[in-house]
Every structure is written in C-alpha cells, then in structure tokens.
Amino acid sequence: MPVFDSTTRGKIAQLRSLRHEGTAPEVYELCRIDWPSGAVYYASLDIAAIASVPPPVEVDVRLVPDGDPNWFLPIVLDATIGDEEVDLPFWDADGAISDLLVDHGEGIRVEIFYWFPQVSLMLSQWHGHLRLEDEAGIDIIPLKSVQGFRSADGEVPHRAHWQECQAVFGGVFDTQAAIDEHRDCPYNRHTAGGATGNLDGGGNPYTFCPRLTQSDCEARLGNDGRFMLSHRTITATVVNNQTSGPRLFSSSQGNETNLKEPVRVIMGTRRISKMQVMAFRRDRNNNDPDHGWFFALYEGCEGPIDPFYNVTITVGNETKNAVGQHYIGRNGDIGQAPAYPSLTSHGYSGTSHFLYAFGWVDPDDVDPNHASGSALTAGLNNIRQYTDEDTYFESTSTNRVRQIARVLCDKRWGFADDYSRLAMEESWIPSAAWAATGVRFTDTFGNNYDHIRSASEVELIAKKVQQQIDDLCMAGRLSRPFVFNGKVHIEPLRALTADELAACPVFTDEGPDRNVIWEEEDDVERSTLRVSRKSDLDLPNRIEATFDDASQDYQETTAPPVEDIDAQLRAGRVVGDYARKINTKKYNLLGVTVKPQVVKVMWSILDLGPFDEGGLKNNLTLKFKIWFEDAIDLHPHKVFKYESSRLTKYGFTYFRIKSMKRLSDLQYEIIGQAYNETYMADFETDLSVLGGGGPSPEPELPAPPGPEAPPEILKPGTVVYSDGVILVPILAA
C-alpha cells in the first residue's frame, strides 16, 4: 500500500496532535508550474510574509481565490479514470502568465502542494497538466489543470493505417534516453557520441523530418527507408513467365485504404484472427487459370513479437495450414527488412505480418477483402518487468499489472505516459507479484478453481483509454490507477491481513476521539455521516460474462452465469409477490482466457460489485466529512475503519474509499463502500499455502511453422530497376 516515508508520517502525526490539543494547524497552498524557462510557485496569499515559517521557495502571489475563508482550490481525488480538473484563475493584468502560455503552450506539468510551517513540511497533493485559457479577461486569465489521463477520450491502441510516417523523429530529442523511450526512430546523430543517421547537405545533423515518403526516411537513416512507421505499399512489377504463351507482368497493389481499424495489440499468448491483407499480387496462369497464385501480406499486430506459429490462411471459402516453403514472417521489429521485395520493398516497420503464397487458385476470383490469416503468438516480447524503481528487463508477459503499465506508457500506440511517473517499488512491482500467484477459488457449491490470480492474454482493439484501463483492471481485481504523493499507483483488491486491518485509519463521530465533522442543520448540530444502501429491486443478482476461451482457440465464449436465487426472491418481494426478479448485468472479461479465473471474477462482481464498489455482500455506502489533516495520507481504494453505534446493525466496520473531494474550506468529503473482511478472508487461497505451486503463468511456445524461406514457386531472375519500377523475372512453377 502506498504510504509516506517515516519522517513525513511523523510530521503528519504532529499536525493531528495540534488539532487534538485545540490548536488549528497552520497550512497554506502552493501551485507549481514547471515552465520550460523555469519552475514558478504561485499562491493566493503572500505566504512568506504571513506564515510563521516561510516556505523554502519563492512565491509569486497571482492565484485568485473564491474569497475568505475559501482560499484553497477544490480538488477531487477519486478512483475513476476520467479527467479531473482544477480551475486556476490567475491575475494577469501585466500579461506575465499569458506571455508564458504563448511561449510554451499547454501540457506543462502542474503540481499543488501544502505548506505546513509548524512542522516545516511541503507535501504534494495533486498533479496534472496545464490547459489553455478559456475566455480570458483583461486582468484575470482562467486556466485549468487536468490530472493524469490526458485525452482520456482518446483511443488505445490508435495507430492508423496512414501512408505517412507516425514515428517521432529522433532528432527532436535532446538525449539518447528520450530517443530510446520512443524507440521507433533511432536517429541520434545530433547527440554526443551519436552515430546513427546521416548528415544533411551542409554536413550538419538533421533536426527535422517531414515524414511523408520513404525517401525522407532513407535520407536520414539509410537502409532503404526501412524505419518508416507507415503503411505505404510500394508497388512492384515482376515478369511472370508462363510455360508457354505470351509473357505476363504481375503488379502488386496496396490494400491499406480498406483497413479501417487501428493496428491491434497482443499481450500474452493467444490467436490473432481475421488478419487482413495489407498488400497483394495476382500471379495468373493463362495455360491453366486454376493453377495461379495469390500473394498477400497479412497484418498481425504491433511488434515486436516472437515468430507466429500454427498459421492458417483463408482465401474465399478455402482454409489451409501454412507451409513453411510458401511462408515468410516478420515480427514487427523496428527497421525490419521487407518480407518479399518483389511484392513491395516497404518493410512495415513495427508491424508484425507474414507473406503467404496461396495456391493453386484462380487469382482473378480472389477478393483481397475476403482473404485473411490467423496465427498464434506470444504477443509483445518487450514488455518491461521491473525489479526495482529503475531496473528492468524485457520479455513476453501474461502479467496483467505489467500489461497495464505498458498501455499507460507505450509511446506508439498507448497513452504515452512516462514509466518514471509510476511508483514501481512501492506499488507496481508488489502488485505484479500478487497478480502472478497461483490461487484456488472455491465457489458457494464447494467447487475448486485453480488459476493464476490475475493472468491476462489480451487482444486490444481500439477503445477509449479510460474504458480500456477500466476493463483490464476490473477483470484482474485491480484498482484503477490513482495518484498519491505525486506518483501513479495501482493496488490489488485483496484481503488485508490482521495487522493491516489494525493499522487502518479510524474515523468516528462519537466520543472524545471524534474526528468526523459535525455541522449545523436546522439549528441542530448533526454528524455529517450519511448512510445509503442499494435496493434489492435494483441490485444485480445475476452476472453473465463472455471471455476468449483458450481451450476453444481463443474464440469468444459465453460463461455459465452466476446468480443468487435468494437475492432474486428478495427483489421479487419488493414489488409484493413471490416471483424471482432477475437483475442481470453483462460483462466482457478482457484478457481472461481460462474458466477458473472467469468463475472467480464473476462471483466477485456479484458479491462485491465491479471494483468492490457495491454488491450483495457489501451493500453499504458511507459519506462524511473530515478535516484536511486527517485526509493527508488517504487515497482512493484505501481501507479505513468507522466506529459508530449507528452502523452496528449493518454488520460492517471497515470501508474502502471510493472518492475524496477537498473543498475550498479544507474539509474533505469521503465516500466509502463497505469492506467485508470475513468474505475477503475466505475469498481465495494461495496455492503455496496448500502445498502446490499452481499453474505456470508463462506458457512454453511451440516452434514456428518451418524456416522463413521464400516460397518454392518463386524462382527470381535478374532484378531490374527502371523508371521507378522494380522488375523481377519469375519462373512459373
């Protein structure tokens, strides 16, 4: 669980002691904007002049507050993935802020801090990025800072089939580390010691690339422009010599304009189906039309991957298993060589695909949109597996936590965040270890289901990033990513140990240790605690789900539903009869491919709700207010204890935070969902405790279908290049 270091925890304890002793902690707010010209700290008050101890930074008093006592910015900290905005109204009569915006644009990092003079503590509370002004006045410029998931409505994966290069030119980065992070364009001639790439006509490193044609790439990187990250088929014409009759020419054609969906992403072992044709050629046989050949490149997924295996090709109504002598595969490496230059000299850098010569067939009867490939793959082979905050190796992986990190940080097709923003040692590494554990789930009927706790063999097709992350996390019983202490965290939705429960923060609205705020309502002081439950009439009591079943060659399969008949009868009684009222919710369990894991996730959704936010076994929601010093170390998904005689009848003592909202008067509104510690303790069992190691999370792969050799039917003669056309004489089989 994310926590502050021991020194910070000690200072927070001092602040709480001050309030308990009747002294209000002194607190101020700072907003830092990391302008490229230098970071500046802004505030709504002259903190250096009025604080008992000035902050350790210079402060520019420009933020415009709502008014006294609302000096603080309202902030929402919840467990959702949508953009969370903070309004930043700045005084700008001198034009200083607008000048910076014109010079540097939006997207600048913004971080909001507390300054506690009594304990000399400056504590990060929130970070986001700057948005441009909206209806700026003469003296006030209203800006916004948006947290975390920039362009949350954008799709992932999102690399379309453009003819122009989609790589970020390496020459725009200042360091080799930045070039390595983006991977797709290795140009580094401008960096110290950089030797990759050419010089321009003046003998200087290139600083710009138009990224329009393969020649742009070739001028900067050589290698026939192989690093161009695009889908630009370069037409080639070959001589098709018949056994008799006139000489024929065969020309290749591109099919990219018919590919409407972005390039898919595979992580973990699964079959790729409906691999579409990127480019093709028809080799006709005039002597015997049914003995021609259909050559095609079939698109797989984002690379790099290990070689395809168990490949099949379907042309029209006929399906064949791939034969090695007619097959050439490409794994989606950056700068990979063309699969077969006589079809196209474009290598489709970064895109895995294969060439197959399908025959015999009458090629004139083949519609490329009715041809497709299918293959098994282990998915991306460069998923990062961190061993500490900065050390990692790359490999294939079925670990869902590592896959989510890749979705967040991939610069080509993902959300394009930085791995440095992820709290690796504190959160992501232990969560990945939890996800890789073999466990046993026992259902209500006593059936045992052994599986890897949070394995994922996933095919990602274009979907909004917030929905993609939401689906990946829910199906793996993981929290949504959230920000704490300036870093992005992820947490397993797991059972807490007895020691962890004992260490949970405690809130109460009763007795001498009361720390829940009371407010005046109708001239009466009342606790801010509010309790709510969802009616049986609306509470889901039957869960249906689909998953891509590994035992059925990863075809989408409907799992048997799980349901609670008693809950259905209770729902019927709400309307006054003895009918069963079935409230069904349907889910697609993204990345789940084995039935034992499916069954467990379905029962967890029925009993606890998605993300444990309300089901049959934890149907109680709390809302209350606390003071800021008691909320400093809280975060979404954290479990807390609430002690109140009002809650005894409900049977719940612990709750998981669903959302937090900091108000402008420094009160926090907390919403929590019941945490059923008894249910969670019995939910699943670590197989190592039972003396078994569990199933292996990383499957062994069969060998690919033979050597990557040109089809036997191809007997190239002397290659001729004339007027932009490649001529390769081909002898018919």
Residue pairs with C-beta under 8 A, 6 or more apart in sequence:
1 491
1 500
1 638
2 423
2 426
2 427
2 484
2 485
2 487
2 489
2 491
2 635
3 9
3 426
3 633
4 12
4 485
4 633
8 121
8 123
9 633
11 116
11 119
11 120
11 121
12 121
12 629
12 632
12 633
14 118
14 119
15 25
15 116
15 118
15 119
15 121
15 629
15 632
16 629
16 630
18 24
18 25
18 118
18 629
19 25
19 627
19 629
25 116
25 118
25 629
26 51
26 52
26 116
26 117
26 118
27 114
27 115
27 116
27 628
27 629
27 666
28 43
28 45
28 47
28 51
28 55
28 114
28 115
28 117
29 43
29 44
29 71
29 72
29 73
29 112
29 113
29 114
29 115
30 41
30 42
30 43
30 47
30 55
30 57
30 59
30 112
30 113
30 114
30 115
30 122
31 41
31 42
31 43
31 63
31 73
31 88
31 110
31 111
31 112
31 113
32 39
32 40
32 41
32 42
32 57
32 110
32 111
32 112
32 113
33 39
33 40
33 42
33 108
33 109
33 110
33 130
34 108
34 109
34 110
34 111
35 100
35 104
35 108
36 104
36 108
37 100
37 103
37 104
40 60
41 55
41 57
41 58
41 59
41 60
41 113
42 59
42 60
42 61
42 62
42 63
42 90
43 59
43 60
43 61
43 62
43 63
44 61
44 63
44 64
44 65
44 71
45 61
45 71
46 59
46 61
47 54
47 55
47 59
47 115
48 54
48 55
48 58
48 59
51 115
51 117
52 117
52 118
53 117
53 118
53 120
54 117
55 115
55 117
55 122
56 122
57 122
62 90
62 91
62 92
62 96
62 97
63 73
63 88
63 89
63 90
63 91
64 89
64 90
64 91
64 140
65 71
65 72
65 664
66 664
69 665
70 664
70 665
71 664
72 662
72 663
72 664
72 665
72 666
73 86
73 87
73 88
73 112
73 664
74 86
74 87
74 661
74 662
74 663
74 664
75 84
75 86
75 112
75 125
75 126
75 661
75 662
76 84
76 659
76 660
76 661
76 662
77 84
77 126
77 482
77 483
77 635
77 636
77 659
77 660
77 661
77 662
78 84
78 636
78 658
78 659
78 660
78 661
79 479
79 480
79 482
79 611
79 636
79 637
79 657
79 658
79 659
80 466
80 480
80 659
81 149
81 152
81 465
81 466
81 469
81 470
81 480
81 481
82 149
82 152
82 466
83 146
83 147
83 148
83 149
83 150
83 152
84 128
84 146
84 147
84 148
85 128
85 144
85 145
85 146
85 147
86 110
86 112
86 126
86 128
86 144
86 145
86 146
86 147
87 142
87 143
87 144
88 110
88 130
88 142
88 143
88 144
88 145
89 140
89 141
89 142
89 143
90 97
90 140
90 141
90 142
90 143
91 139
91 140
92 98
92 136
92 139
92 140
92 141
93 138
93 139
97 141
97 143
98 133
98 136
98 141
101 130
101 132
101 133
101 141
101 143
105 132
106 129
106 130
106 131
106 132
107 129
107 130
107 150
108 129
108 130
109 127
109 128
109 129
109 130
110 127
110 128
110 129
110 130
110 145
111 124
111 126
111 127
111 486
112 124
112 125
112 126
112 127
112 145
113 122
113 123
113 124
113 125
114 121
114 122
114 123
114 125
114 628
114 632
115 121
115 122
116 122
116 123
123 485
123 632
124 485
124 486
125 662
126 147
126 483
127 147
127 483
127 486
128 145
128 146
128 147
128 148
129 145
129 146
129 150
130 143
130 144
130 145
131 143
131 144
131 145
131 146
132 143
133 141
133 142
133 143
134 142
134 144
135 142
136 142
147 483
148 481
148 483
148 488
149 415
149 465
149 466
149 469
150 415
151 465
152 464
152 465
152 466
153 464
153 465
153 466
154 415
154 464
154 465
155 262
155 462
155 463
155 464
155 465
156 407
156 413
156 414
156 415
156 460
156 462
156 463
156 464
156 465
156 468
157 262
157 263
157 264
157 265
157 302
157 413
157 414
157 460
157 461
157 462
158 262
158 413
158 462
159 166
159 229
159 262
159 263
159 302
159 412
159 413
160 166
160 262
160 263
161 231
161 256
161 257
161 259
161 262
161 263
162 230
162 231
163 230
163 231
163 232
163 256
164 211
164 212
164 230
164 232
165 209
165 211
165 212
165 216
165 217
165 228
165 229
165 230
166 184
166 211
166 229
166 230
166 412
167 182
167 184
167 185
167 211
167 227
167 228
167 229
167 349
167 350
167 412
168 182
168 184
168 185
168 411
169 185
169 187
169 206
169 208
169 209
169 211
169 220
170 179
170 182
170 185
170 186
170 187
170 188
170 196
170 197
171 187
171 188
171 189
171 190
171 197
171 205
171 206
171 207
171 208
171 209
171 220
172 207
172 208
173 179
173 182
174 191
175 191
176 188
176 191
176 194
179 185
179 186
179 187
179 188
179 191
181 411
181 418
182 411
182 412
183 334
183 411
183 412
184 227
184 229
184 334
184 349
184 350
184 411
184 412
185 209
185 221
185 227
185 229
186 196
186 197
186 221
186 227
186 334
186 335
187 196
187 197
187 206
187 209
187 220
187 221
188 194
188 195
188 196
188 197
189 195
189 196
189 197
189 198
189 199
189 205
189 206
190 205
190 206
190 207
194 205
196 221
197 205
197 206
197 220
197 221
198 206
198 219
198 220
198 221
198 222
199 205
199 206
200 206
206 219
206 220
209 216
209 217
209 220
210 216
211 217
211 228
213 225
213 232
214 224
214 225
214 228
214 232
214 234
214 346
215 225
216 225
216 228
217 225
217 226
217 227
217 228
218 224
218 225
221 227
221 335
223 335
224 345
226 335
226 336
226 337
226 338
226 347
226 349
227 334
227 335
227 349
228 346
228 349
229 349
229 350
229 412
230 346
230 348
230 349
231 254
231 256
231 259
231 278
231 348
231 351
232 254
232 256
232 346
233 252
233 253
233 254
233 255
233 256
233 278
233 279
233 344
233 346
234 344
234 345
234 346
235 251
235 252
235 253
235 254
235 344
235 725
236 251
236 252
236 341
236 342
236 343
236 344
236 345
236 725
236 726
236 728
237 249
237 250
237 251
237 252
237 725
237 726
237 727
238 249
238 250
238 251
238 281
238 342
238 726
238 727
238 728
238 729
238 730
239 247
239 248
239 249
239 250
239 717
239 727
239 728
239 729
239 730
240 247
240 248
240 249
240 250
240 283
240 284
240 730
240 732
241 247
241 248
241 729
241 730
241 731
241 732
242 248
242 285
242 286
242 287
242 732
243 287
243 732
244 287
245 286
245 287
246 286
248 284
248 286
250 281
250 282
250 283
250 284
250 730
251 281
252 279
252 280
252 281
252 295
252 342
252 343
252 344
253 279
253 280
253 281
253 368
254 278
254 279
254 344
255 276
255 277
255 278
255 279
255 280
255 368
255 369
256 278
256 279
258 276
258 368
258 369
259 276
259 278
259 299
261 461
261 462
262 413
262 461
262 462
263 299
263 301
263 302
263 351
263 413
264 272
264 301
264 302
264 459
264 460
264 461
265 301
265 302
265 380
265 413
265 459
265 460
266 272
266 300
266 301
266 302
266 305
266 377
266 379
266 380
266 458
266 459
266 460
267 379
267 380
267 383
267 396
267 397
267 398
267 403
267 406
267 456
267 457
267 458
267 460
267 591
268 378
268 379
268 396
268 397
268 398
268 403
268 455
268 456
268 457
268 458
268 591
268 593
269 376
269 377
269 378
269 379
269 396
269 398
269 457
269 550
269 699
269 701
270 376
270 377
270 379
270 457
270 458
270 459
270 548
270 550
270 554
270 593
271 310
271 374
271 375
271 376
271 377
271 553
271 554
272 300
272 301
272 308
272 373
272 374
272 375
272 376
272 377
272 459
273 372
273 374
273 554
274 372
274 374
275 298
275 299
275 300
275 353
275 372
275 373
275 374
275 375
276 298
276 299
276 369
276 372
277 296
277 297
277 298
277 299
277 368
277 369
277 371
277 372
278 296
278 297
278 298
278 299
278 348
278 353
279 296
279 297
279 343
279 344
279 346
280 294
280 295
280 296
280 297
280 343
280 368
280 371
281 294
281 295
281 296
281 343
282 292
282 293
282 294
282 295
282 363
282 364
282 366
283 292
283 293
283 294
283 295
283 363
283 730
283 732
284 292
284 363
284 364
285 291
285 292
285 732
289 362
289 364
290 360
290 361
290 362
291 359
291 360
292 359
292 360
292 361
292 362
292 363
292 364
293 357
293 358
293 359
293 360
293 361
293 363
293 713
294 315
294 357
294 358
294 359
294 361
294 363
294 366
294 371
295 340
295 343
295 355
295 356
295 357
295 358
296 355
296 356
296 358
296 368
296 371
297 339
297 343
297 344
297 348
297 353
297 354
297 355
298 313
298 353
298 354
298 355
298 356
298 371
298 372
298 373
299 348
299 351
299 352
299 353
300 308
300 332
300 351
300 352
300 353
300 354
300 373
300 375
300 377
301 332
301 351
301 352
301 377
301 379
301 459
302 332
302 350
302 351
302 352
302 380
302 412
302 413
303 330
303 331
303 332
303 333
303 336
303 350
303 351
303 352
303 380
304 331
304 332
304 333
304 334
304 352
304 380
304 381
304 382
305 331
305 332
305 352
305 377
305 378
305 379
305 380
305 381
305 396
306 331
306 377
306 378
306 381
306 396
306 701
307 329
307 331
307 704
307 708
308 329
308 352
308 354
308 375
308 376
308 377
308 704
308 705
309 375
309 376
309 377
309 701
309 702
309 703
309 704
309 705
310 375
310 376
310 702
310 705
311 321
311 322
311 327
311 329
311 354
311 356
311 373
311 374
311 375
311 376
311 705
312 319
312 320
312 321
312 322
312 373
312 374
312 375
313 319
313 320
313 322
313 356
313 358
313 371
313 372
313 373
313 374
314 320
314 371
314 372
314 373
314 374
315 358
315 361
315 366
315 370
315 371
316 365
316 366
316 367
316 370
316 371
318 361
320 358
321 705
322 354
322 356
322 375
322 705
323 705
323 706
324 705
324 706
324 707
324 708
324 709
325 706
325 709
325 711
325 712
326 356
326 357
326 358
326 359
326 711
326 712
326 713
327 354
327 355
327 356
327 705
327 706
327 708
327 711
328 339
328 340
328 354
328 355
328 708
328 709
328 710
328 711
329 339
329 352
329 353
329 354
329 355
329 704
329 708
330 336
330 337
330 339
330 347
330 348
330 351
330 352
330 353
330 354
331 352
331 381
332 350
332 351
332 352
332 353
333 349
333 350
334 349
334 350
335 347
335 349
336 347
336 348
336 349
337 347
338 344
338 345
338 346
338 347
339 347
339 353
339 354
339 355
340 355
340 710
340 714
341 726
341 728
342 714
342 716
342 726
342 728
342 730
343 355
345 726
350 412
352 377
354 373
354 375
356 373
357 711
357 713
357 714
358 366
358 371
359 713
376 702
378 396
378 699
378 701
379 396
379 457
380 396
380 406
381 394
381 395
381 396
382 394
382 395
383 394
383 395
383 396
383 397
383 399
383 402
383 403
383 406
384 392
384 393
384 394
384 402
384 405
384 406
384 419
385 392
385 393
385 394
385 395
385 397
385 399
385 402
385 432
386 392
386 424
386 428
386 429
386 432
387 393
387 429
388 424
388 425
388 429
389 424
389 425
396 698
397 403
397 698
398 452
398 455
398 456
398 457
398 697
398 698
398 699
399 432
399 435
399 436
399 454
399 455
399 456
399 697
400 435
400 454
400 455
400 456
400 472
400 475
400 476
400 478
400 591
401 428
401 431
401 432
401 434
401 435
401 454
401 476
401 478
401 490
402 432
403 456
403 458
403 472
403 591
404 469
404 472
404 473
404 478
404 481
404 490
405 419
405 422
405 428
406 414
407 414
407 415
407 460
407 465
407 468
407 469
407 472
408 414
408 415
408 417
408 422
408 469
408 481
408 488
409 415
409 416
409 417
409 418
409 419
409 422
410 416
415 465
417 488
421 487
421 488
422 428
422 487
422 488
422 489
423 484
423 485
423 487
423 488
423 489
426 487
426 489
427 487
427 489
427 490
427 491
428 489
428 490
431 478
431 490
431 491
431 492
434 453
434 454
434 492
434 494
435 452
435 453
435 454
435 455
435 476
435 478
435 492
436 452
436 453
436 454
436 455
436 697
437 452
437 453
437 686
437 687
437 688
437 694
438 450
438 451
438 452
438 453
438 686
438 687
438 688
438 692
438 693
438 694
438 695
439 450
439 451
439 452
439 453
439 684
439 685
439 686
439 687
439 694
440 448
440 449
440 450
440 684
440 685
440 687
440 690
441 448
441 449
441 451
441 596
441 599
441 600
441 603
441 683
441 684
442 448
442 449
442 685
443 449
443 562
443 599
443 603
444 603
449 595
449 596
449 597
449 599
449 600
450 596
450 687
450 692
450 694
450 695
451 594
451 596
451 597
451 600
451 694
451 695
452 597
452 694
452 695
452 697
453 477
453 684
454 476
454 477
454 478
454 492
455 591
455 592
455 593
455 594
455 597
455 697
456 472
456 475
456 476
456 590
456 591
456 592
457 548
457 550
457 554
457 591
457 593
458 472
458 590
458 591
459 548
460 468
463 471
468 590
469 480
469 481
470 480
471 588
471 590
472 478
472 590
472 591
473 479
473 480
473 481
473 490
473 611
474 587
474 605
474 610
474 611
475 587
475 589
475 590
475 591
475 592
475 601
476 591
477 492
477 493
477 494
477 601
477 604
478 490
478 491
478 492
478 493
479 489
479 490
479 491
479 492
479 493
479 611
479 636
479 637
480 490
480 611
480 636
481 488
481 489
481 490
482 488
482 489
482 490
482 635
482 636
482 637
483 489
484 635
489 635
491 637
493 611
493 612
493 637
494 680
495 677
495 680
495 681
495 683
496 504
496 639
496 675
496 677
496 680
500 639
501 639
501 641
501 654
501 677
504 639
504 640
504 641
504 654
505 630
505 633
505 634
505 638
505 640
505 641
506 513
506 640
506 641
506 642
506 643
507 515
507 516
507 624
507 626
507 630
507 640
507 641
507 642
507 643
507 670
508 514
508 515
508 516
508 642
508 643
508 644
509 516
509 518
509 527
509 528
509 529
509 624
509 644
510 643
510 644
510 645
515 626
515 627
515 630
516 527
516 528
516 529
516 624
516 625
516 626
517 528
517 624
517 625
517 626
517 627
517 667
518 525
518 526
518 527
518 528
519 525
519 526
519 528
519 625
520 526
527 624
528 623
528 624
528 625
529 622
529 623
529 624
529 642
529 644
529 646
530 622
530 623
530 624
531 620
531 621
531 622
531 646
531 647
531 650
532 620
532 621
532 623
533 619
533 620
533 621
534 614
534 619
535 574
536 567
536 570
536 571
536 573
536 574
537 571
537 574
537 575
537 581
537 583
538 583
539 567
539 571
539 583
539 614
539 615
539 616
539 619
540 583
540 584
540 585
540 605
540 606
540 609
540 615
541 563
541 564
541 567
541 568
541 571
541 581
541 582
541 583
541 606
541 616
542 561
542 562
542 563
542 564
542 568
542 582
542 583
542 584
542 585
542 606
543 561
543 562
543 563
543 584
543 585
543 586
543 587
543 602
543 603
543 605
543 606
544 558
544 559
544 561
544 584
544 585
544 586
544 587
545 558
545 559
545 561
545 586
545 587
545 588
545 589
545 598
545 601
545 602
546 556
546 557
546 558
546 559
546 586
546 587
546 588
546 589
547 556
547 557
547 559
547 588
547 589
547 592
547 593
547 598
548 554
548 555
548 556
548 557
548 592
548 593
549 555
549 556
549 557
549 593
549 594
549 595
550 593
550 594
551 594
551 595
554 593
559 595
559 598
559 599
559 602
561 584
561 602
562 599
562 602
562 603
562 606
563 582
563 606
564 606
564 616
565 580
567 616
568 580
568 581
568 582
568 583
569 578
569 580
571 580
571 581
571 582
571 583
572 578
572 579
572 580
572 581
574 581
575 581
585 605
587 602
587 605
587 610
589 597
589 598
589 601
589 602
592 598
592 601
600 684
604 612
604 683
605 615
606 615
606 616
607 615
607 616
607 617
607 618
607 679
608 614
608 615
608 617
608 618
608 676
608 679
609 615
609 618
609 673
612 618
612 656
612 673
612 675
613 658
613 673
614 621
614 673
617 676
617 679
618 652
618 673
618 674
618 675
618 676
618 679
619 674
620 647
620 650
620 652
620 655
620 673
620 674
621 658
621 671
621 672
621 673
621 674
622 642
622 655
622 670
622 671
622 672
622 674
623 669
623 670
623 671
623 672
624 642
624 669
624 670
625 667
625 668
625 669
625 670
626 667
626 668
626 670
627 666
627 667
627 668
628 662
628 666
628 667
628 668
630 668
631 660
631 662
631 668
631 670
634 640
634 657
634 660
634 668
634 670
635 657
635 660
636 657
636 658
636 659
636 660
637 656
637 657
638 656
638 657
639 654
639 655
639 656
639 657
639 675
640 654
640 655
640 657
640 672
641 653
641 654
641 655
642 653
642 654
642 655
642 672
643 653
647 653
650 674
652 674
652 675
652 676
653 677
654 674
654 675
654 677
655 672
655 673
655 674
655 675
656 672
656 673
656 674
656 675
657 670
657 671
657 672
658 671
658 672
658 673
659 670
659 671
660 668
660 669
660 670
660 671
661 668
661 669
662 668
663 669
687 693
687 694
688 694
712 733
713 732
713 733
714 730
715 730
715 731
716 728
716 729
716 730
717 728
717 729
717 730
717 731
718 729
719 726
719 727
719 728
720 726
720 727
720 728
721 727
